[in-house]
């Protein structure tokens, strides 16, 4: 894991980290799930397998959790489901917060942006509710859902800036990017849109 950028939004530290999100020791990591929490590919599969050793087993746990927490078999944009981190607890991760982003298929527009913002905002609100101090996100919808990576990072930054004005518990919000070729793009957006970080009070 490599911290590529470290900035501030209000009193919240915002980090851009390169590497595998399942190795990042935040209190909660966010899973970019499909609405039925079937962890068959992408970051969802990686997280599910890391948590339970078997992605299908973790899908079963997630489906049970969505029925208990939401009252139906799927989640909408902005809704989240929380499951235990299981094997990842030894890495310092306590929870997995599942959120669903839009399917852009290479397109972009206001509706996609609004849905993506909800996908970032839901886990932030849940983390605050859980009283935890750190959370890590993948680039939601930038993979197989085909949302433009730059728009995803911009939406992450915009949502974090707004949320930082109302948070009490969250002190650190990270964006974890696995693909090395995308890191520089994310760094430029984050450096341009957030306050400088200083260790001094």
Secondary structure, 3 states (H helix, E strand, C coil): CEEEEEEEECCEEEEEEECCHHHCCCCEEEEEECCCCCCCCHHHHHHHHHHHCCHHHHHHHHHHHHHHHHCCCCCCCCCCEEEECHHHHHHCCCEEEEEECCCCCCCCCHHHHHHHHHHHHHHHHHHHHHCCCEEEECCCCCCCCCCCHHHHHHHHHHHHHHHCCCCCCCCEEEEEECCHHHHHHHHHHHHHHCEECCCCC
